[in-house]
Amino acid sequence: MKIYDYKGRKNLCGDRVREARARKKITQADLAARLQVAGVIMERDSISRIEIGTRFVTDYELAVLSDVLGVSMEWLTMRE
């Protein structure tokens, strides 16, 4: 499988995940726990890597992240 980067990052949503998480005043560990309750198994270090842009985010992870953070998928991908 070929790995692609976009402007040096592996995802579009990392900055917005960090911003939405900060607005909700929750830690990376809290976000990981909420994702796990919603059915996406993810650890705190995965949240960290998403936020700094070194981890890919799948479509279903993006959908659950938007639900858990209370924002749209478009906003997370900076399309809005």
C-alpha positions in Angstrom: 0.0 0.0 0.0 1.3 3.4 -0.9 1.2 6.0 1.8 0.2 9.5 0.8 0.7 12.8 2.6 -1.2 16.0 2.0 0.9 19.1 2.7 3.1 17.0 5.0 0.2 15.5 7.0 -1.7 12.3 6.9 -5.1 13.8 7.6 -7.1 17.0 7.2 -8.9 16.9 10.5 -6.2 17.0 13.2 -6.2 20.7 13.9 -10.0 20.7 14.1 -10.1 17.7 16.4 -7.7 19.5 18.8 -9.8 22.7 18.5 -13.2 20.9 19.1 -11.7 18.9 22.0 -10.4 22.0 23.6 -13.8 23.7 23.3 -15.4 20.8 25.1 -12.6 20.9 27.7 -11.9 17.2 27.5 -8.5 15.5 27.5 -7.2 13.2 24.8 -7.8 10.2 27.1 -11.4 11.4 27.6 -12.0 11.6 23.9 -10.5 8.1 23.4 -12.8 6.8 26.0 -15.9 8.4 24.4 -14.8 7.0 21.0 -14.5 3.5 22.5 -18.0 3.8 24.0 -19.2 4.8 20.5 -17.6 1.7 19.1 -14.3 2.9 17.8 -11.3 1.4 19.6 -8.7 4.1 19.9 -6.1 4.9 22.5 -4.9 8.3 23.8 -1.7 8.1 21.7 -3.8 7.7 18.5 -5.7 10.9 19.3 -2.3 12.6 19.8 -1.1 11.3 16.4 -4.3 12.4 14.7 -3.9 15.9 16.2 -0.3 16.3 15.0 -1.1 14.8 11.6 1.0 11.6 11.7 -2.0 9.2 11.7 -4.5 8.5 9.0 -8.2 8.8 9.9 -10.7 6.4 8.3 -14.1 7.5 7.1 -15.9 5.7 9.9 -13.5 7.2 12.5 -14.2 10.7 11.1 -18.0 10.1 11.3 -17.7 9.0 15.0 -15.3 11.8 15.8 -17.8 14.3 14.5 -20.6 12.8 16.5 -18.6 12.6 19.7 -17.3 16.2 19.3 -20.6 17.6 18.2 -19.4 19.0 14.9 -19.9 18.2 11.3 -17.6 16.1 9.2 -17.3 19.0 6.8 -16.1 21.2 9.6 -13.6 18.6 10.8 -12.1 18.4 7.3 -12.0 22.2 7.1 -14.5 22.3 4.2 -16.9 24.6 6.0 
